[in-house]
Amino acid sequence: MPSEVPSLYDRVESVMQAAWTDHGYTSPNLETYPWMWLWDSCFHALIWCALDQPDRAVLELHQAMSTQDETGFVAHMGYQSDPSAALRLWKRSGASSITQPPMYGHVVAELVRQGVDVPDELVARASDGICFLTDSRSRDDSGLIRVVHPWETGCDDSPRWDDLCPGTGFDLARWRVRKHQLIETIVRGDRGEPLGNRQFPVAPVGFNALVAFNAVELYSVTGESRLGAAASDLADALATRWDESLATWIDAGPTEVGSGRARTAEGLLPLLVVPDADQRVAAVASLVDQAAHGSAFGPRGVHREEPSYDPRTYWRGPVWPQLAYLLWVATKSSPRETEQSAAEKIRLGTIRGADRSGFAEYWDGDTGEGGGAIPQSWTGLALVMAEQ
């Protein structure tokens, strides 16, 4: 793979430069996704750093945090190029009114590890953003944080939400209508910050794992006890959600006896923070098993044996590069040889998939055929994986 890095570098740089906007952020895809998305921009910051442009990485992180309000809430979308465009859906100008996984904790830590000077203001903003989620959000009896909308998870049409799709079974058209309805039922605080949603009281293990992971990462920079304690509490709660028979962690809330048990890639994100050896061994085995999540082009988004599995349909089975990156991070530093081996398979497969798909938003794990927006800037994470 090292011999391929120069070519990969040039191709990723071309994709990123073409997607850079005058507003200081990278558009995921100028035609399909022209706005700024929170976790996309966090991943973009890592890619800009891999492209030897730390100033642009910091600027991208600054834009990702620019929607933050006094409560610490960070919006998942910024409409810098046309603030009025947000009004129709979100009833506010310039930004959305829900969040996304707080990947800014990892970004701050990674930039610091690489010797980048991250302004104190951004570090403080990242801490406040994570603490908004750990301190203000409603919680399930399991101790896990609830999301207010499926879009907050970043996994929009995951099979894990199927029980909450109106009617019988999953239907894309019905689910699209329901997602828009769920915006109206969000419970908000005095500043409009999203606190809960009685119509979607789900506490996903994937989202909680990302909150805990980003808290741990930021704690490594700041030493703030509130971050360390929050991460430890969430990791303990996540460990109780393991299902040995399915080799996955189970969401808490109304879907926990049904669709919240679907074997999906985001359901394995607790690998980022859960130390239990038995749980990790089984989860990692599933990640690389060709009959489960494993494929030649990275980890499948849905287990091959799930009834909902479709290798080419949005969130129903393709490889997603940002999840592949996170699962690689979760396994690459393990002292266990099996995890190191799995991490290398994920790394090489994801790089192959990015290349074969034309840097697509997602791709078929069997063929590498791209789907969604092509190119999609976050697939430049392949370069981050190739350089390490």
N, C-alpha and C positions, 0 to 999 in steps of 0.2 A: 503493500500500500504506500510506503513512503515515496516510491517513484511516481505515483499518481498525484501526489499532493500539489506540485506546481500547476498541472492542468486544472485540478479541482479548484485551486486558489483563484486562478484567472476566471473560471466560469462563475464561481460564487461572487467574486468581485463585480463581474458584469451584471449579474442579477441584482445585486444590492445597489449598485450605482444607478441602475435604471429605475429602481423603485424609490430612491431617495427623493424626498419632497422639500420644497422651500420652507416648510413649516418645522423642519428639524426632526422628522421621523421617517421611517421607512414604511411605505405602503405595502401591505402583504401582497397585493396584486392590484395594479393601477386601475384595471377595468372592473374586476369582481369585488375587490375589497379596498376602496380608495381611502378609507378613514384610518385612524390609528386605533389599534387594539392593544390592550394592556399587556397580556402575556406574550403576544407577538413581539411587541417592542422590547420587552425584556430579553427575549431570545435574540432579537436583532442586535442588542447591545453586545451580547457574547460574540456574535458573528463579526461585528465591526472590530472588536478587539482582536479576533483571530486574523482579521485583514490588516492588522497593524495600524488601525485608526482609532486609538483610545479616546481622542477628543470627540469623535463622532459617537462612540459608544456611550460616553457620559452625556452627551446631548440627547441621545435617544432615551436614556434612562430619565433624564430631566423631563422630557416630554411625556413619558409614560406616567410620571408622578404629578404632572401639571394640573390634573383634574381633581386633586385631593382637596377635601374641604376641612373645616375646623374639627370635625369629629375623628378625622383620620381616614374616612372612607375615600377610596380611590375608584373612580369610574372605569368601566371596562372598555369604553370607547371615547375617543376624542374627535371632535368635528372641527379641527382647527381651520380647515380650508373653507368651511361654510357652516358657521355655528348655528344658523337658523335651520339647517337640515335636521337637527336633533329634535326639533319641537314636535313634529308630527307623531313620532313614536314615544318619545320620552317626556314630553311636556316640559322640557327645559332646554335652554340654549347651550350649545357648545359641547355637551357631553351626555353620556347615558346616565341611568340612575341605578345600575347594578354594578357589581364588580366581577373580577375574574381571579384565578389563582395568583397569589401574591409572589410571583417569581422574582420580584425586585430584591428580596432578601438574598437569594442565591447570586444574583447579578452583582450586588454590592460586594459580597464576599469574594466572588471569583475575580472581579476587577482588582480588588485589594491584593489578592494572592498574586496577581500578575504585575503588581507594582504600579497600578494606575491610581492617580490621585482623585479619589471620589470626594466631592465637597461634603462637609459636615451636614449641610442642609439636606442633601439627598439621603444621607444615612439616617438622619432624624425622621425624615418623611417615611422612609421604609419601615422604621420601627413603629411609627404611629399607625401606618397602614395595617401591619400585622396585628398590632394590639387592638385596633378597631374590631377585627374579626374575632380575636380571642376573648375580648372583654365585653363587647356590645351585642354580638349576634346571639340569637336564641339558640338553645342547645337541646338536643335529644336527651332522654334519660340515660343513654349510653355514655354521655359526656362528650359526644361529638358535636361539632358545630353544624348547624343547618345552613343550607343555601336557600336563597329566596326564589331562584329561577334556574332551570336547567342550563341556560346560557352562562351562568356564573361558573359552572364547572369546566367550561371550554369544550365539553363533550356533548354537543347539542342534541343529537338524536341517538344517544347511547341506548342499547337494549335495557339498561338498568332503569330507564324511566318508563318502560312500556306499560306498566300497570296503571300509570297516571294518564295514559292516552285515552280520551273518551271513546266510547263504543267498545266493540269486541276486537281485540288484537290491535297491533300497531298499524296505523295508516298515516302516511306522510302528510296528506292534506289535513286530516283531523288534528294531527299533532301540531302542525304549523299554526292553525287557528288557536289551539289551546295555549301555545307558547305566547302568543300575543295577548290572550286573555289573562294569563298569569302576571303580566306586568301590572295590571289594574288591581290585583289583590295583595300586592306587597304591603306589609306593615312598615311604616316609616317613622323615624324620629322627628324631632322639632326642626332639624335642618334638612329634612328630606332624605336622610341616610337610610338605606334598606336594612331592616332589622330581622324580618321574618316573613313568612307567607303561609297562612293556614291552609291554603290550597296546594302547597308544595312543601310540606314539612320534612323534607328528606335531608339526612345527614350522610353524605357520600364519603366512603373511606378514601377515595382518590383525592377529593378536595381537601379533606382533613390531613391527609399525608403531606400534601403540598404546603399547607399552612405550617405544620410541624417542621417540615424540612427547611422551609425558608426562615422560620424562627431560629432553628439551630444554626443555620448558615450566618444569619445576622448576629447572633449571639457570639459567634467566633470572632466577630469584628468589634462589637461594642462591649461585650461582657455584661450586658444588661440582664439582671436576674429575672425580670419579668418575662423575657423572651425564653430563657432557658427553662423556667418553670412551666410555661405554657406548652413548650415543645414536649417536655417530659410527660405532662398530663395527657396530651393528645396521643402520644406514642403508646402509653399504657392502655388508653381506651381503645386504640386501634387493635392492639394485640388480642383483645377479647372478642373481636369480630371475625376471627379466623374460622373457616369451615374446612375441616380436614378432608371431608369426602369430596369436596369440590376443588380443593387446593387454591382457594382464593379468600379474600376478605369480603365480608358482607356489609352492605350499606345498612344504616339504622333508619328507622322510621317506618312509614306505611308500606314500603316495598320490600322489607327485609325477609318476608316469607315468600316473596314472589320474584318479580323482575330484578330486585336489588341483589339477587344471588347470581345473576348472569355472569358468566366468566368473560370478563373484558380486560383489556390492557390497563385501563385506569384503576381497575379493582386490584391490581398488583402493585400500585404505587406505594403502599405501606412498606415495601422493601426499602424505601428511602430512610425509614426511621425505626422500624420494628426490629429488635435484635434477636428475637427468639430463633434459635438455630433450626428447629424442626420446621417451623413455618417457612423460613427462608429457603431451606433445601427443597421443599415441595413446590413453592412458588417459582423458584428459579428453574426447576426441572420443567415445569409447565411452559415457561417462557421460551425455551429452546427446543421443546419436543415438536417435531413436525406434525404430529397428530393433534397438537393443542394450539399454542400460539406461535410456535417456531415456523420460520419460512426462510427461503434463500435470500429474501430481501428485507429482513428485519422482523420484529415481533408483530404478529397479526393483532389488530385491534379487538377482535372477538375470537374466542376459542373455536376451533374448526368444528367441534361437535355440538355447538349451541344451535338450536333451531333457527335462531335469527341470523346466523352467519351468512354473509354475502360478501365475497372478497372485493367487490367493486362498488359497493353502495356506501354512501356517506354515513360514517360512524357505525356501520353494520359489519365490518370485518377487515377493511384495508389496513395497511401499515400507515401509522401517523408518525412523521419524523420527530415531532416534539415529545411524544410519549416514548419513542425509541431512545431519544437522547436521555430522558429522565430515568428510564430503566437501566440504561448503560451507566449513568452516574450512580445509581443505587447499587450496582454490583461490582464496578471496576476496582474499588478500593478495599474490597473484602479480603481478609486473610485466607479465605477458603478457596482452594484451587478450582472447585466446581463453579463458583461464582465468577472468578476471574476468567475462566474459559467461556462462560455464558456471556460475559461482558464483551469479550473479543468477538464472539459470533454476532452479537447485536451490533457492535461497531462496524464490522466489515459488511454485514448484510444491509445495514442502513445506508452506508456509503454507496454500495452497489445499487440500492433502490433509488437513491437520489439521482444517481447518474442515469440509470436505465429509464426512469420516469420523466426525465427532462426537468428535474427539480420541481416536481408536482406537489400539490397540497397534500396528497396521499396517494398510495399506489397498491396494486394487487400484489400480495405477497408471493403468489405463484409465478407471475409473469413479469412483475415490475412495471406493468402498464400504468401510466399515471391517470389520476382522476382529479376532479375539482379544478381549481385554478392552476394554470401552468404558464410560467413558473410561479412558485409561491416562495416568498423570501425566507420564511423560517426553515426551509429545507437546506439553507446554507449552514445549518447546524452540522451537516455532514463534514464540513471543513473543520469545525471545532473538534469533532470526534476523530478526524483523520490526523490532526496535529498532535494528539496526545497518546 
